[in-house]
Amino acid sequence: MSVHIQAKKGEIAEAVLMPGDPLRAKWIAETFFEDAFLYNSVRGMYGYTGTYKGKKVSVQASGMGIPSALIYCNELITDYGAKKLIRVGSAGSYQKNLKVNEVVIAMAASSNSGFNRAKFSHADFAPTADFELFMKAVKYAEENQIKFRAGNVFSSDVFYEDDPLEYEKWAKYGVLCVEMETAGLYTIAARHKVQALSVLTISDSLVTGEHLPAKDREQSFSRMVEIALATI
Protein backbone atom coordinates (compact mmCIF):
# COMPACT_ATOMS: atom_id res chain seq x y z
CA MET A 1 0.00 0.00 0.00
CA SER A 2 1.02 3.59 -0.61
CA VAL A 3 -0.45 6.73 0.91
CA HIS A 4 -3.22 7.17 -1.68
CA ILE A 5 -3.44 3.74 -3.33
CA GLN A 6 -4.55 0.68 -1.35
CA ALA A 7 -3.36 -1.99 -3.82
CA LYS A 8 -1.16 -4.84 -2.69
CA LYS A 9 2.19 -5.45 -4.32
CA GLY A 10 1.74 -7.12 -7.69
CA GLU A 11 -1.86 -5.99 -8.17
CA ILE A 12 -0.96 -3.10 -10.50
CA ALA A 13 0.42 -3.73 -13.98
CA GLU A 14 3.56 -2.10 -15.37
CA ALA A 15 1.34 -0.36 -17.96
CA VAL A 16 -1.28 2.00 -16.52
CA LEU A 17 -3.91 4.12 -18.27
CA MET A 18 -4.60 7.35 -16.39
CA PRO A 19 -7.90 9.18 -16.89
CA GLY A 20 -8.68 12.07 -14.58
CA ASP A 21 -12.28 11.00 -14.00
CA PRO A 22 -12.81 8.00 -11.65
CA LEU A 23 -15.98 7.05 -13.54
CA ARG A 24 -14.03 6.96 -16.79
CA ALA A 25 -11.59 4.57 -15.12
CA LYS A 26 -14.53 2.35 -14.18
CA TRP A 27 -15.93 2.54 -17.71
CA ILE A 28 -12.57 1.64 -19.26
CA ALA A 29 -12.19 -1.39 -17.00
CA GLU A 30 -15.73 -2.61 -17.62
CA THR A 31 -15.60 -1.97 -21.37
CA PHE A 32 -12.10 -3.05 -22.39
CA PHE A 33 -10.65 -5.33 -19.69
CA GLU A 34 -11.21 -9.00 -19.04
CA ASP A 35 -11.33 -10.26 -15.45
CA ALA A 36 -11.08 -6.73 -14.09
CA PHE A 37 -10.97 -6.18 -10.33
CA LEU A 38 -10.99 -3.03 -8.23
CA TYR A 39 -7.72 -2.51 -6.36
CA ASN A 40 -8.29 1.06 -5.16
CA SER A 41 -11.17 3.23 -4.00
CA VAL A 42 -9.33 5.56 -1.61
CA ARG A 43 -10.79 9.09 -1.96
CA GLY A 44 -13.00 7.72 -4.73
CA MET A 45 -10.03 7.45 -7.12
CA TYR A 46 -10.86 4.10 -8.64
CA GLY A 47 -8.10 1.82 -9.87
CA TYR A 48 -8.63 -1.47 -11.72
CA THR A 49 -6.44 -4.23 -13.12
CA GLY A 50 -7.41 -6.74 -15.77
CA THR A 51 -6.15 -8.07 -19.07
CA TYR A 52 -6.42 -6.70 -22.59
CA LYS A 53 -5.69 -9.15 -25.41
CA GLY A 54 -3.95 -11.35 -22.89
CA LYS A 55 -1.74 -8.61 -21.43
CA LYS A 56 -2.03 -7.38 -17.85
CA VAL A 57 -3.02 -3.71 -17.73
CA SER A 58 -4.29 -1.27 -15.12
CA VAL A 59 -6.28 1.95 -15.13
CA GLN A 60 -5.95 4.50 -12.35
CA ALA A 61 -7.95 7.71 -11.98
CA SER A 62 -5.80 10.72 -11.12
CA GLY A 63 -8.19 13.62 -10.50
CA MET A 64 -7.90 17.04 -12.16
CA GLY A 65 -4.71 19.05 -12.46
CA ILE A 66 -0.98 18.43 -12.20
CA PRO A 67 -0.75 18.33 -8.36
CA SER A 68 -3.40 15.60 -8.09
CA ALA A 69 -2.13 13.61 -11.09
CA LEU A 70 1.45 13.58 -9.86
CA ILE A 71 0.49 12.11 -6.50
CA TYR A 72 -0.74 9.04 -8.36
CA CYS A 73 2.06 9.04 -10.93
CA ASN A 74 4.71 9.09 -8.21
CA GLU A 75 3.12 6.31 -6.19
CA LEU A 76 2.47 4.15 -9.24
CA ILE A 77 6.13 4.45 -10.25
CA THR A 78 7.94 4.35 -6.92
CA ASP A 79 5.66 2.02 -4.92
CA TYR A 80 4.21 -0.24 -7.61
CA GLY A 81 6.81 -0.35 -10.37
CA ALA A 82 4.78 1.19 -13.19
CA LYS A 83 6.85 1.58 -16.38
CA LYS A 84 4.35 2.99 -18.87
CA LEU A 85 1.85 5.72 -17.95
CA ILE A 86 -0.65 6.74 -20.60
CA ARG A 87 -3.01 9.62 -19.93
CA VAL A 88 -6.42 9.32 -21.58
CA GLY A 89 -8.49 12.43 -21.13
CA SER A 90 -10.50 15.27 -22.57
CA ALA A 91 -9.20 18.55 -23.96
CA GLY A 92 -10.46 21.86 -25.31
CA SER A 93 -9.53 22.74 -28.88
CA TYR A 94 -7.49 25.88 -29.59
CA GLN A 95 -7.68 25.47 -33.38
CA LYS A 96 -10.68 26.08 -35.64
CA ASN A 97 -10.01 22.95 -37.69
CA LEU A 98 -9.69 20.68 -34.64
CA LYS A 99 -13.20 19.48 -33.98
CA VAL A 100 -15.08 17.89 -31.09
CA ASN A 101 -14.50 14.13 -30.80
CA GLU A 102 -11.19 14.25 -32.72
CA VAL A 103 -8.11 12.67 -31.15
CA VAL A 104 -4.88 14.45 -30.21
CA ILE A 105 -1.61 12.63 -29.50
CA ALA A 106 0.57 14.95 -27.46
CA MET A 107 4.17 15.26 -28.67
CA ALA A 108 5.01 17.91 -26.07
CA ALA A 109 3.28 20.01 -23.44
CA SER A 110 3.54 23.72 -22.74
CA SER A 111 2.21 24.90 -19.38
CA ASN A 112 1.46 27.78 -17.05
CA SER A 113 1.98 25.50 -14.04
CA GLY A 114 4.52 26.44 -11.40
CA PHE A 115 5.61 22.81 -11.04
CA ASN A 116 8.57 22.89 -13.42
CA ARG A 117 9.51 26.46 -12.56
CA ALA A 118 9.96 25.46 -8.94
CA LYS A 119 11.84 22.29 -9.85
CA PHE A 120 14.24 23.99 -12.30
CA SER A 121 14.79 27.31 -10.48
CA HIS A 122 12.55 29.23 -12.87
CA ALA A 123 14.28 27.87 -15.97
CA ASP A 124 12.23 26.16 -18.69
CA PHE A 125 12.06 22.38 -19.04
CA ALA A 126 10.37 21.11 -22.21
CA PRO A 127 8.31 17.99 -21.34
CA THR A 128 7.93 15.58 -24.26
CA ALA A 129 6.30 12.23 -24.95
CA ASP A 130 8.18 8.96 -25.02
CA PHE A 131 9.14 8.46 -28.68
CA GLU A 132 8.42 4.71 -28.77
CA LEU A 133 4.93 5.06 -27.32
CA PHE A 134 4.24 8.07 -29.53
CA MET A 135 5.18 6.21 -32.72
CA LYS A 136 3.13 3.15 -31.74
CA ALA A 137 0.10 5.35 -31.13
CA VAL A 138 0.52 7.14 -34.46
CA LYS A 139 0.95 3.84 -36.32
CA TYR A 140 -2.18 2.33 -34.79
CA ALA A 141 -4.27 5.41 -35.56
CA GLU A 142 -3.06 5.50 -39.16
CA GLU A 143 -3.56 1.77 -39.75
CA ASN A 144 -7.09 1.92 -38.32
CA GLN A 145 -8.02 5.15 -40.10
CA ILE A 146 -8.61 7.07 -36.88
CA LYS A 147 -8.44 10.78 -37.54
CA PHE A 148 -5.93 12.41 -35.21
CA ARG A 149 -3.63 15.38 -34.77
CA ALA A 150 -0.18 15.27 -33.19
CA GLY A 151 1.60 18.25 -31.69
CA ASN A 152 2.00 20.57 -28.73
CA VAL A 153 -0.71 20.76 -26.06
CA PHE A 154 -1.15 23.22 -23.19
CA SER A 155 -1.41 22.00 -19.60
CA SER A 156 -3.13 24.70 -17.58
CA ASP A 157 -3.60 25.18 -13.86
CA VAL A 158 -6.58 27.45 -14.64
CA PHE A 159 -9.90 26.01 -15.84
CA TYR A 160 -11.91 29.26 -15.82
CA GLU A 161 -9.85 32.02 -17.42
CA ASP A 162 -10.75 35.67 -16.76
CA ASP A 163 -10.04 36.47 -20.41
CA PRO A 164 -11.99 34.19 -22.80
CA LEU A 165 -9.49 35.02 -25.55
CA GLU A 166 -6.43 34.01 -23.52
CA TYR A 167 -6.12 30.88 -25.66
CA GLU A 168 -5.35 32.88 -28.80
CA LYS A 169 -1.74 33.60 -27.86
CA TRP A 170 -1.11 29.84 -27.63
CA ALA A 171 -3.09 29.07 -30.76
CA LYS A 172 -0.90 31.47 -32.75
CA TYR A 173 2.09 29.27 -31.95
CA GLY A 174 0.33 26.11 -33.09
CA VAL A 175 -0.70 24.71 -29.72
CA LEU A 176 -3.55 22.32 -30.46
CA CYS A 177 -5.58 22.18 -27.27
CA VAL A 178 -5.73 22.70 -23.53
CA GLU A 179 -5.91 20.12 -20.72
CA MET A 180 -4.53 19.96 -17.18
CA GLU A 181 -2.06 17.12 -16.63
CA THR A 182 0.27 16.23 -19.52
CA ALA A 183 3.18 18.57 -18.73
CA GLY A 184 3.44 17.14 -15.22
CA LEU A 185 3.14 13.55 -16.44
CA TYR A 186 5.91 13.97 -19.03
CA THR A 187 8.19 15.65 -16.50
CA ILE A 188 7.79 13.02 -13.79
CA ALA A 189 8.26 10.24 -16.36
CA ALA A 190 11.53 11.84 -17.47
CA ARG A 191 12.67 12.11 -13.85
CA HIS A 192 12.05 8.42 -13.17
CA LYS A 193 13.10 7.18 -16.62
CA VAL A 194 9.75 5.59 -17.45
CA GLN A 195 7.61 5.96 -20.56
CA ALA A 196 4.66 8.35 -20.81
CA LEU A 197 2.16 9.47 -23.42
CA SER A 198 -1.05 11.48 -23.50
CA VAL A 199 -3.85 10.58 -25.88
CA LEU A 200 -6.68 13.10 -25.72
CA THR A 201 -10.16 13.53 -27.13
CA ILE A 202 -11.49 16.99 -27.93
CA SER A 203 -14.57 17.50 -25.76
CA ASP A 204 -15.13 21.18 -26.49
CA SER A 205 -13.81 24.03 -28.60
CA LEU A 206 -12.71 27.40 -27.26
CA VAL A 207 -12.93 28.70 -30.82
CA THR A 208 -16.49 27.70 -31.76
CA GLY A 209 -18.07 27.04 -28.36
CA GLU A 210 -19.10 23.52 -29.35
CA HIS A 211 -18.99 20.96 -26.53
CA LEU A 212 -19.93 17.42 -25.56
CA PRO A 213 -22.42 16.69 -22.75
CA ALA A 214 -20.90 15.46 -19.49
CA LYS A 215 -22.17 11.90 -20.01
CA ASP A 216 -20.45 11.69 -23.40
CA ARG A 217 -17.20 12.90 -21.85
CA GLU A 218 -17.42 10.01 -19.42
CA GLN A 219 -18.16 7.17 -21.82
CA SER A 220 -17.77 8.03 -25.51
CA PHE A 221 -14.01 8.21 -25.96
CA SER A 222 -13.44 4.65 -27.17
CA ARG A 223 -11.03 5.50 -30.02
CA MET A 224 -8.70 7.30 -27.62
CA VAL A 225 -8.66 4.30 -25.29
CA GLU A 226 -8.10 1.86 -28.17
CA ILE A 227 -5.05 3.85 -29.28
CA ALA A 228 -3.70 3.93 -25.72
CA LEU A 229 -4.17 0.20 -25.23
CA ALA A 230 -2.56 -0.54 -28.60
CA THR A 231 0.65 1.17 -27.51
CA ILE A 232 1.17 -1.32 -24.67
Secondary structure, DSSP 4 states (H G I P E B T S, - for coil): --SS--PPTTSS-SEEEE-SSHHHHHHHHHHH-EEEEEEE-GGG--EEEEEETTEEEEEE---SSHHHHHHHHHHHHHTT---EEEEEEEEEE-STTS-TT-EEEEEEEEE--SHHHHHTTT-----B--HHHHHHHHHHHHHTT--EEEEEEEE-S-SS-SSTTTHHHHHTTT--EEESSHHHHHHHHHHHT-EEEEEEEEEEETTT--B--HHHHHH--HHHHHHHHHT-
